[in-house]
Amino acid sequence: MKWFKKLVFIWTLLNILFILYFVGAHVISGLSLIGMESREMIAFIFFPIGVFTGLLASLKEPFYGGIITVISLAAFYTCMPSTILNVWINLLALPGFLNLIIGIKERS
């Protein structure tokens, strides 16, 4: 179990760095949030911001970070249902689900 927890921790760190990179690139490239529809703006709050927050929280407390990630992803998919099968979004959020499982297992 220790190796799995370390693997999820490293995957979480890599995903945090990647989300920072693509949000930063989005801001630097001049692609601003101006002109987005309100639904897209709300979706942006849940992904990447909500998922990022959940992953960041899961570094300290896997259970709560996992909950934040899962709820943010569910809310994002509610706003943008056409993205449910997007592999990249699912791979970025997967450590949140794994952290939730780790947190549940640690609590029992």
Z-matrix of the N, CA and C atoms (Angstrom, degrees):
N
C 1 1.454
C 2 1.525 1 111.16
N 3 1.333 2 117.06 1 -32.72
C 4 1.462 3 119.83 2 -178.93
C 5 1.532 4 111.50 3 -62.66
N 6 1.320 5 116.98 4 -41.28
C 7 1.471 6 119.64 5 -179.21
C 8 1.525 7 110.32 6 -66.13
N 9 1.335 8 116.95 7 -35.37
C 10 1.458 9 120.87 8 179.46
C 11 1.528 10 110.09 9 -67.51
N 12 1.320 11 116.40 10 -42.30
C 13 1.456 12 121.04 11 178.92
C 14 1.531 13 110.79 12 -63.35
N 15 1.322 14 116.76 13 -40.21
C 16 1.465 15 120.39 14 177.85
C 17 1.524 16 111.18 15 -67.24
N 18 1.319 17 116.62 16 -39.95
C 19 1.462 18 120.79 17 178.05
C 20 1.525 19 111.09 18 -62.09
N 21 1.325 20 117.05 19 -44.55
C 22 1.471 21 121.36 20 178.89
C 23 1.531 22 109.76 21 -65.41
N 24 1.326 23 117.43 22 -38.74
C 25 1.460 24 121.41 23 178.19
C 26 1.534 25 110.68 24 -60.84
N 27 1.312 26 116.92 25 -46.48
C 28 1.470 27 121.27 26 179.51
C 29 1.523 28 110.38 27 -65.40
N 30 1.333 29 117.14 28 -43.06
C 31 1.465 30 121.15 29 178.71
C 32 1.533 31 110.03 30 -61.68
N 33 1.331 32 116.43 31 -39.75
C 34 1.458 33 121.00 32 177.89
C 35 1.525 34 110.65 33 -62.36
N 36 1.322 35 117.07 34 -46.13
C 37 1.468 36 120.62 35 177.75
C 38 1.524 37 111.87 36 -59.28
N 39 1.328 38 116.70 37 -44.75
C 40 1.468 39 120.27 38 179.74
C 41 1.530 40 111.40 39 -63.21
N 42 1.316 41 117.08 40 -39.30
C 43 1.464 42 120.34 41 179.10
C 44 1.529 43 111.32 42 -68.54
N 45 1.330 44 117.23 43 -37.19
C 46 1.460 45 120.60 44 176.38
C 47 1.523 46 109.99 45 -61.54
N 48 1.321 47 116.33 46 -45.82
C 49 1.467 48 120.39 47 178.69
C 50 1.524 49 111.48 48 -63.16
N 51 1.317 50 117.05 49 -40.60
C 52 1.458 51 120.20 50 179.86
C 53 1.528 52 111.46 51 -66.06
N 54 1.330 53 117.19 52 -42.01
C 55 1.465 54 120.21 53 178.60
C 56 1.531 55 109.72 54 -63.85
N 57 1.328 56 116.98 55 -42.15
C 58 1.464 57 119.70 56 175.94
C 59 1.523 58 110.98 57 -59.26
N 60 1.321 59 116.23 58 -41.26
C 61 1.465 60 120.88 59 180.00
C 62 1.524 61 111.61 60 -63.06
N 63 1.327 62 118.20 61 -50.13
C 64 1.454 63 117.56 62 -174.37
C 65 1.523 64 112.46 63 -75.83
N 66 1.331 65 118.95 64 -28.64
C 67 1.465 66 119.40 65 173.74
C 68 1.532 67 109.22 66 -70.58
N 69 1.322 68 116.97 67 -41.58
C 70 1.466 69 120.62 68 176.98
C 71 1.516 70 112.13 69 -61.95
N 72 1.317 71 116.69 70 -42.78
C 73 1.466 72 120.78 71 178.58
C 74 1.526 73 110.19 72 -64.13
N 75 1.309 74 116.54 73 -36.56
C 76 1.464 75 121.45 74 178.62
C 77 1.528 76 110.04 75 -63.54
N 78 1.322 77 116.62 76 -43.70
C 79 1.466 78 121.15 77 -178.77
C 80 1.524 79 110.86 78 -70.83
N 81 1.330 80 117.36 79 -44.55
C 82 1.459 81 121.89 80 -177.79
C 83 1.527 82 111.87 81 -66.78
N 84 1.316 83 117.41 82 -36.41
C 85 1.460 84 120.49 83 -175.96
C 86 1.521 85 113.40 84 -71.16
N 87 1.305 86 116.69 85 -4.70
C 88 1.454 87 119.11 86 179.25
C 89 1.514 88 113.40 87 91.31
N 90 1.315 89 116.96 88 -1.15
C 91 1.459 90 119.85 89 175.53
C 92 1.514 91 107.40 90 -80.09
N 93 1.298 92 116.53 91 97.71
C 94 1.459 93 119.48 92 -176.31
C 95 1.516 94 110.58 93 -95.01
N 96 1.301 95 114.57 94 175.66
C 97 1.453 96 120.63 95 179.23
C 98 1.523 97 111.76 96 -81.93
N 99 1.328 98 116.00 97 -5.49
C 100 1.464 99 119.99 98 178.99
C 101 1.527 100 108.40 99 -68.87
N 102 1.285 101 116.29 100 133.87
C 103 1.458 102 120.73 101 179.79
C 104 1.523 103 113.55 102 94.87
N 105 1.319 104 116.67 103 -2.64
C 106 1.468 105 119.21 104 176.83
C 107 1.519 106 109.26 105 -78.05
N 108 1.299 107 115.07 106 149.07
C 109 1.461 108 119.75 107 172.39
C 110 1.526 109 108.63 108 -70.96
N 111 1.320 110 115.85 109 157.76
C 112 1.469 111 119.16 110 -178.10
C 113 1.527 112 111.39 111 -61.90
N 114 1.321 113 116.87 112 -35.60
C 115 1.472 114 120.44 113 178.88
C 116 1.524 115 110.16 114 -64.38
N 117 1.330 116 117.13 115 -40.10
C 118 1.464 117 120.84 116 178.78
C 119 1.523 118 111.38 117 -68.69
N 120 1.320 119 116.45 118 -35.88
C 121 1.465 120 120.72 119 178.78
C 122 1.531 121 109.95 120 -66.38
N 123 1.324 122 116.81 121 -42.63
C 124 1.466 123 120.50 122 177.87
C 125 1.529 124 109.56 123 -65.00
N 126 1.313 125 116.96 124 -41.46
C 127 1.463 126 120.47 125 177.90
C 128 1.523 127 110.67 126 -62.01
N 129 1.335 128 117.59 127 -36.77
C 130 1.468 129 121.63 128 179.05
C 131 1.525 130 110.95 129 -63.85
N 132 1.320 131 116.54 130 -32.08
C 133 1.468 132 119.70 131 177.86
C 134 1.531 133 109.90 132 -64.98
N 135 1.324 134 116.97 133 -38.05
C 136 1.468 135 120.06 134 -178.71
C 137 1.526 136 112.52 135 -81.39
N 138 1.315 137 117.02 136 -39.20
C 139 1.471 138 121.01 137 174.92
C 140 1.504 139 107.54 138 -137.76
N 141 1.264 140 119.42 139 117.10
C 142 1.459 141 129.87 140 19.09
C 143 1.523 142 116.03 141 -96.96
N 144 1.339 143 118.86 142 -13.28
C 145 1.459 144 120.22 143 -171.32
C 146 1.533 145 112.50 144 -63.40
N 147 1.332 146 118.26 145 -49.24
C 148 1.459 147 120.99 146 -179.20
C 149 1.519 148 112.88 147 -65.31
N 150 1.320 149 116.10 148 -43.02
C 151 1.468 150 120.01 149 178.71
C 152 1.530 151 109.90 150 -65.03
N 153 1.337 152 116.81 151 -41.85
C 154 1.465 153 121.17 152 177.21
C 155 1.528 154 110.52 153 -58.95
N 156 1.326 155 116.83 154 -45.93
C 157 1.464 156 121.54 155 179.47
C 158 1.529 157 110.88 156 -61.40
N 159 1.324 158 116.67 157 -42.57
C 160 1.459 159 120.49 158 178.38
C 161 1.521 160 112.40 159 -64.07
N 162 1.327 161 115.99 160 -43.58
C 163 1.464 162 119.30 161 178.70
C 164 1.520 163 110.97 162 -64.56
N 165 1.321 164 115.77 163 -40.27
C 166 1.462 165 119.90 164 178.53
C 167 1.531 166 110.67 165 -63.92
N 168 1.311 167 117.01 166 -43.17
C 169 1.470 168 121.11 167 178.88
C 170 1.529 169 111.40 168 -65.77
N 171 1.329 170 116.52 169 -32.28
C 172 1.466 171 119.44 170 -177.40
C 173 1.525 172 112.52 171 -70.83
N 174 1.324 173 118.17 172 -14.67
C 175 1.461 174 119.81 173 175.37
C 176 1.527 175 110.56 174 -66.35
N 177 1.325 176 116.37 175 -33.16
C 178 1.460 177 120.59 176 179.26
C 179 1.526 178 111.60 177 -95.71
N 180 1.326 179 116.61 178 -43.25
C 181 1.466 180 121.47 179 -177.59
C 182 1.528 181 108.97 180 -134.74
N 183 1.339 182 117.39 181 95.24
C 184 1.471 183 120.68 182 -174.34
C 185 1.528 184 114.60 183 -56.17
N 186 1.314 185 118.15 184 -37.19
C 187 1.466 186 120.94 185 -176.85
C 188 1.528 187 110.92 186 -64.30
N 189 1.327 188 116.31 187 -53.74
C 190 1.470 189 119.97 188 -177.35
C 191 1.527 190 112.03 189 -68.76
N 192 1.309 191 116.64 190 -38.09
C 193 1.458 192 119.73 191 176.70
C 194 1.517 193 111.61 192 -63.65
N 195 1.321 194 115.94 193 -38.88
C 196 1.463 195 120.31 194 176.81
C 197 1.516 196 112.02 195 -64.13
N 198 1.328 197 116.18 196 -40.43
C 199 1.466 198 120.28 197 178.65
C 200 1.532 199 110.08 198 -63.24
N 201 1.330 200 117.18 199 -45.10
C 202 1.466 201 121.06 200 179.74
C 203 1.525 202 110.27 201 -61.10
N 204 1.331 203 116.48 202 -43.63
C 205 1.463 204 120.43 203 -179.72
C 206 1.519 205 111.78 204 -63.58
N 207 1.321 206 116.94 205 -47.13
C 208 1.469 207 121.26 206 -177.84
C 209 1.531 208 111.13 207 -64.32
N 210 1.330 209 117.19 208 -43.55
C 211 1.465 210 120.16 209 179.07
C 212 1.524 211 110.54 210 -65.80
N 213 1.323 212 117.42 211 -42.11
C 214 1.472 213 120.45 212 178.81
C 215 1.521 214 110.96 213 -62.39
N 216 1.318 215 116.77 214 -42.43
C 217 1.463 216 119.91 215 -179.76
C 218 1.523 217 110.97 216 -66.83
N 219 1.323 218 117.32 217 -40.91
C 220 1.464 219 120.41 218 177.79
C 221 1.530 220 111.00 219 -63.07
N 222 1.320 221 116.73 220 -41.12
C 223 1.465 222 120.34 221 178.07
C 224 1.525 223 110.79 222 -66.77
N 225 1.333 224 116.64 223 -38.70
C 226 1.461 225 120.40 224 177.34
C 227 1.528 226 110.70 225 -61.82
N 228 1.321 227 116.55 226 -45.21
C 229 1.468 228 119.99 227 179.82
C 230 1.526 229 111.82 228 -67.45
N 231 1.329 230 117.30 229 -26.94
C 232 1.457 231 120.03 230 175.10
C 233 1.533 232 110.09 231 -67.91
N 234 1.334 233 115.91 232 -39.46
C 235 1.473 234 120.33 233 178.62
C 236 1.522 235 112.33 234 -75.00
N 237 1.317 236 116.81 235 -36.85
C 238 1.465 237 122.38 236 -174.84
C 239 1.536 238 110.09 237 -128.40
N 240 1.331 239 118.12 238 71.11
C 241 1.468 240 119.97 239 -174.96
C 242 1.533 241 113.85 240 -63.97
N 243 1.308 242 118.11 241 -19.20
C 244 1.470 243 119.99 242 -179.79
C 245 1.528 244 112.22 243 -71.61
N 246 1.330 245 118.09 244 -10.70
C 247 1.464 246 121.14 245 -177.61
C 248 1.529 247 113.36 246 -98.36
N 249 1.314 248 117.33 247 5.48
C 250 1.472 249 120.15 248 -175.27
C 251 1.533 250 111.94 249 -58.43
N 252 1.297 251 117.75 250 -36.32
C 253 1.468 252 120.56 251 -177.88
C 254 1.522 253 113.32 252 -92.11
N 255 1.331 254 118.37 253 10.75
C 256 1.454 255 121.69 254 178.87
C 257 1.527 256 109.42 255 -71.20
N 258 1.307 257 116.52 256 114.39
C 259 1.464 258 122.29 257 -175.00
C 260 1.521 259 111.33 258 -63.43
N 261 1.326 260 117.71 259 -39.60
C 262 1.465 261 120.99 260 -175.31
C 263 1.524 262 111.47 261 -67.40
N 264 1.308 263 117.03 262 -41.73
C 265 1.467 264 119.94 263 177.43
C 266 1.524 265 109.88 264 -63.69
N 267 1.309 266 116.59 265 -43.56
C 268 1.469 267 120.40 266 179.99
C 269 1.521 268 111.77 267 -64.66
N 270 1.335 269 117.53 268 -39.11
C 271 1.467 270 120.05 269 178.37
C 272 1.523 271 111.89 270 -68.27
N 273 1.328 272 116.62 271 -34.91
C 274 1.462 273 119.33 272 178.11
C 275 1.524 274 112.01 273 -69.51
N 276 1.313 275 117.23 274 -30.94
C 277 1.468 276 120.65 275 -178.26
C 278 1.526 277 113.19 276 -92.06
N 279 1.314 278 118.01 277 -14.96
C 280 1.468 279 121.10 278 -176.32
C 281 1.529 280 114.12 279 -55.33
N 282 1.339 281 120.28 280 -40.01
C 283 1.468 282 117.78 281 176.95
C 284 1.526 283 113.36 282 -59.95
N 285 1.322 284 117.47 283 -27.47
C 286 1.467 285 119.57 284 175.77
C 287 1.511 286 111.64 285 -63.55
N 288 1.335 287 116.31 286 -42.90
C 289 1.467 288 120.58 287 176.52
C 290 1.532 289 110.44 288 -64.16
N 291 1.327 290 116.03 289 -42.64
C 292 1.461 291 119.86 290 179.89
C 293 1.524 292 111.16 291 -66.00
N 294 1.329 293 117.29 292 -38.77
C 295 1.468 294 120.49 293 176.42
C 296 1.526 295 111.07 294 -64.73
N 297 1.317 296 116.92 295 -36.37
C 298 1.459 297 120.16 296 176.37
C 299 1.526 298 110.27 297 -63.04
N 300 1.323 299 117.12 298 -43.58
C 301 1.472 300 121.12 299 177.51
C 302 1.525 301 110.48 300 -62.07
N 303 1.336 302 116.75 301 -43.62
C 304 1.465 303 120.84 302 177.98
C 305 1.529 304 110.51 303 -61.69
N 306 1.332 305 116.36 304 -43.60
C 307 1.464 306 120.61 305 179.43
C 308 1.515 307 112.42 306 -63.26
N 309 1.329 308 116.40 307 -40.46
C 310 1.474 309 119.94 308 178.30
C 311 1.517 310 109.88 309 -65.22
N 312 1.324 311 115.99 310 -42.44
C 313 1.470 312 119.89 311 -178.70
C 314 1.538 313 110.87 312 -65.71
N 315 1.342 314 116.59 313 -37.12
C 316 1.470 315 120.01 314 179.04
C 317 1.527 316 111.81 315 -68.55
N 318 1.330 317 116.33 316 -31.31
C 319 1.468 318 120.38 317 -178.49
C 320 1.521 319 112.38 318 -77.31
N 321 1.323 320 117.43 319 -22.82
C 322 1.465 321 118.81 320 -177.12
C 323 1.510 322 112.15 321 -91.33
